[in-house]
Amino acid sequence: MSVHYKTRIPHLYRYLAPIYDPIRPYWTQTISRGAEQYLEKWLKELVHPDSVILDLGCGPASNLKRLERLDLPFTHYVGLDLSSAMLTRHPTPTNRQASFILGDIWHPPFATESFDLILSTWAFSHLHHTLPVIQTMLHLLRPGGQLLIVCFARPNNLIGRILHITEPLFLMRCPTWEEISTWPNVMEAKPFLGGVNAVVRLHRK
């Protein structure tokens, strides 16, 4: 990923940050409803009191709020994001269970086998090369840990072609379903909204 691109992403989200939370209820009830509901199904099964969780592209900590809403106990949550504007909008942690780091997902500042669960909701829609990031994330997981990805995907149909044309407007590069099929250690890849949304579950053996 180029330095130029890493500069443009924070610039984009500097403008999106003020409206991100206000439009999220509409987003979750329409565009991403099925995918995010399915994500929550897996969170209920995978999160346990001893879980150490990494949230890639955490933004204003929507997934931390999700964990709290679902009343899922965990040991520690770490949010990583490239945009300082988004990170300033996360809720102030009420305890020591949450921390936030400004950094990029291409070079995460963590030791191998640090996490039981890694989440990424929508950040993978911005990656031009997904496989190296996935390989890095699998190394960060402890044996038996899982990586849950929710992202836009590009189906091989008219909708997919339209999506591909609009991707540059939001600095996106949605993976095709053929690309997703090449990801290592995939346990499940489920399409939603006609294949435009994907929920992918991978594991560390």
HUKA-V354411 format. One line per field, one symbol per residue. phi: phi as a letter, one per 40 degrees, with the letter a starting at -180 (. if undefined). psi: psi as a letter, one per 40 degrees, with the letter a starting at -180 (. if undefined). burial: I if it has 16 or more other ideal C-beta (glycine too) atoms within 10 Angstrom, else O. A space follows every 10 residues. Layout:
# HUKA-V354411
phi->???
psi->???
burial->???
This chain:
# HUKA-V354411
phi->.ccdcccccd ccccccdcbc ccccdcdccb cbdcccccdc dcdccccbdc cbbbbcgcfc gccccccccc fbcacabbbb acbccccccc ccdcaccbab bcabccbccb ccfcbcabba bgcccbccbc cccccccccc ccdgcbbbbb acbbccaccc ccdcccdccb fbaccccccd ccccfccabb cbfggcbbbb bbbcc
psi->hidddddddd ddeddddded ddeddddeec dedddddddd ddddddhide hhhhhhfdbf fdddddddde fhiidihhhh iehddddeei ihheaeeiih hhiiedghfi iifeidhhih hedeeehdhd ddddddddde iiheiihhhh iiihigaddd dddddedddf fighiidddd eeiifhdihh iiffediihh hiih.
burial->IOOOOOOOII OIIOOOIOOI OOOOOOOOOO OIOOIIOIIO OIIOOIIOOO IIIIIIIIII IIIIOIIIOO OIOIOIIIII IIIOIIIOOI OOOOOOOIOI OOOIIOOIOI OOOIIIIIII IIIIIIIOOI OOIIOOIIOI IOOOIIIIII IIIIIOOOOI OOIOOOIOOO OIIIIOOOOI OOIOOIOOIO IIIOIIIIII IIIIO
